[in-house]
Amino acid sequence: MFISRLELDTRNKRVLAEINSPYEMHRTFSKAFIFENDGPGRVLFRVEPDRVRKATVIVQSSARPDWDKLTVQSEYFYLGSTPEIKEFNPVFLEGGQYIFRMRANPTKRDNKSRKRIGIYDEAELESWLQRKAAAAGFQVITSEMRKEPLIHSKIKSETLQHRAQLHSVLFQGVLRVLDNKQFLISLAEGIGSGKGLGFGLLSVAAVAE
């Protein structure tokens, strides 16, 4: 896998528009990858706005990106600085503890409509996180959550265009790896729904001693 750290120039109107429309940001990022029979593989990203004129985006991909392809017509460049790219071949110890951060789109199926709807209750959100953790091969030791404003994004396909309202929650805390193999799979594939819309990227780091 590869981890990229991008600084987007928020003077660029397209950058501002895509921060509020993650589907379009995903389409822009896709330009950095060579499409083969199965596409570019899994591409996960998380926007982490700064308090200055740039916004930071973390991108995790199964293929090495070519960020020089992100050319857009504008007075300002799309990227505010040279991207940082590093190959990511993590090794995790079963029983090891790690700091984590994840922006998620927690949903459940409505009993009446059978459609997927957002989860807003904090107790339900905590249960959702614990269930996802168990399926992904880890245990949540400590966590805090921050509910974020709803994201409204246009989503297009060859035959359909609709507006999606996306519930966003930022989870942070400490986890313990229980199943190393399953944890690596889940890390690569992302967690929860909306993976192409800026959700599901699980970032981990060693606990400082």
C-alpha positions, 0 to 999 in steps of 0.5 A: 500500500501507499500513503500520500499526504496532500496539501490542497490550495483552498484558494482554488475554487474547485478544491473548496467545492470538492471538500464539500462534495467528496464524490467529485474529490474521489473522481479527481484523485482517480486521475492519479492512478492507472486504470487496468481491468479492475480499476485502480484498486481501493483508494481511501482518503480523509480530508483534515482541514487546516486553519490556514489556506491549505487543507490536508488530505490523507490518501491510502491506495493499493497502487502508487499514485502519480499526483502530477496528473491532478491538473485542473484549470484554475488561477491557482494550483490544485495542490499547494505543495509537493505531495508526500508519498511513502510505501506502507507495509505495516506489521502489527503485533497481536495484542499490540496497542495503537492510536487510531483515527477514522472518519466514518459514515455509521449507518443501519437499515431502517426496519420500515423502509429497509433503506440505510439511514444514519446513526446519531445516538451516541450509545448506538454509535459506540455499539456500531464501532465495537461491532465493526472493530470485532469484524475487523480483528481489533478491540477498541480500548478507549475512544472519543467521537466527534459528530460532524456536519452533514455532508451533501454530495452529488453522486453520478452514474451512467444512468442516474444522478442524485444527492446524498446526505452523509452522516459523518463521525470522527472516531479517535482513540486506542485499539488493540489488535486481536487478529493480525491477518484480518486487521490488515485486510480491514485496514486495506479495504476500509471500514463501514460505508461511503469508502469512495466518499472520504469515509472508512480510512483507519489510520493507526500509529504506535502508542508513544512510550 
